[in-house]
C-alpha cells in the first residue's frame, strides 16, 4: 500500500470512529436521562403512597384525624434508621400533604382517562354490580408513575 492510501484509510477510520463515538455518547446520555426521569417519577409516586398510608393509618376510617406528632416521630425514627436521610418528620408531613393535595379520586380519574384498557387491565373495576377495590388500591407504584408526569 502507498502512503496516500494508508492516509486515506486512516482518515476514513477516524471519521467513522467520530460518528461511532458520537452515536454511543448520545445513546448513553439519552439512557441516563430516561433513567433519571423514571427514578424521579417512581420516587414521586412512592412519596404519594407513603402519604396515603400515613393518612389512612391516622384516620382509621374516620373522615378527619387528630394529627398527633407521635406517629410521625416514631415513623421518622424507624424509617431513618432503615433507609437513612429523607424520612424526617418534616418530610413525612410533606408526603402526607402531597397525598391530601392529590387525592386518590383525582389520581384514579387521571389514570383511567390515560388508559383505554383500564377495564381490561383491572376487570373488577369495570364490572357493574360487583363490589371491588378502588382502582387506586390495586395499582403498583409503577402504575402510579403515570399519574405524576415529570418534565
N, C-alpha and C positions, 0 to 999 in steps of 0.2 A: 504494500500500500504506500501511496505517496504521502508527503507531508500535508498536502492540500486535502486529500480525502480523509486523513486522520483528524484534521482540524474541523472539517465539515461534520464528521461523525460525532466529535466531541461537542460541537455546538448543538447538534440535534439532541444528544443525550441531555445536555444542560437545559435546553428549552423544554423538553419533555419532562425532565425532573422538576423544573419550576412549576409546570402545570400539575404534576402529581402531588408535590408538597403543598401547593395552594389548595387543591381539592381536598386533601386529607385534613389540613388545618380547618377548612370550612366545615367539614363533616364533624370534627371533634368539637369545634365551637358551637355548632348547632345542637349537637347531642348534649353538651354540658348545659346550654341554655334551657333546653327542654327538660332536663333532669331537675334543674333548679326550680323551674316553674311547677313541675309535678310535685316535688317535695313541698314547696310553699303552699300549694293548693291542698295537699293532703294534711299538712300541719294545721291549716286554717280550719278544715273540716273536723280535725281531731279536737281542736280547741273548742269549737262549737259543741261537739258531742260531750266534751268534759263539762261544759257549762250546762248542757241539758241534764246530765246525770246529777250534777250538784243541785240544780233547781228542783228536780223531781224528788231527790232524797230529802231536801229541806222541806218541801211542801207535803210530802207523804199523802198525796191525794187531795189536799185542800187547795182552794184557789189562791190563797195568799199564805205566805210563810213568815214566821218571825225570824228574820235574818240574823241569827246569832253568829258571832265570830269564832266560836269554839270549833265548829265543824271545819271551817276554813283553816284555822290554825293547825288542827290535827292533820288534815289533808296535806297542807303545805309541808309540814314536818316529814310526813311519811313519803310523799312524792319526791321531795328534795333529797331525802336520804337514798331513795332508789334511783332517781334519774338526774340528780344534780340541779344546777340553776334553772330558773324559768318557771318554777312552780310555787313561788311565794304567795302569800295571802293576797297581795295586790294583783298579781296575775290571775289567780283563781277568781277574784272579784270581776276582773275584766272578761274572763271566759263566761262567767255567769251573765254579765251584762250583754255580751255578744249574743248569747243564746236568746235572752229576753228581747233583744232588738230585732232578731231574725227568727221569729217563732216557727215551729215545725210546720204549721199550716202554710206559711209563706214559702218555705223550702220545698215542701211536698208539691205545691202547685207549680213551682218553677220546674222541678224535675219532671213532673207529669207532662207539662207543656213541651219540654225539650225532648221527651222520649215518646215517640209514636208507638213504641212497643211496650209501654208500661203495663198494659193489661196482660200481654203475653209473658213479660218478664216476671210479673207479680200477679198470677192468676187470682189469688184470693182477694186482691184489691179491686178486681173488676167484676166479681160475681155479686149480683143483687140478691138480697135476702139472706146472705151468709154473713155471719159476724166474723170479721177479720181484723188482723192487726193493722194499725195505721201504716201507710206507706213508709213514713219516716223511720219507723221502728225496724223495718226489715231491710233497710239499706245499709250497706257497709260504708266505712269511711271513704273507700274508693268511689262508691256511687255518690256520696255527698260532695265529693270534689267538684262534680258538675254544677252544684248549686253555688259555688264560690269561685267563679272565674276570675283569675288574676291577670293583670297586664304584665 
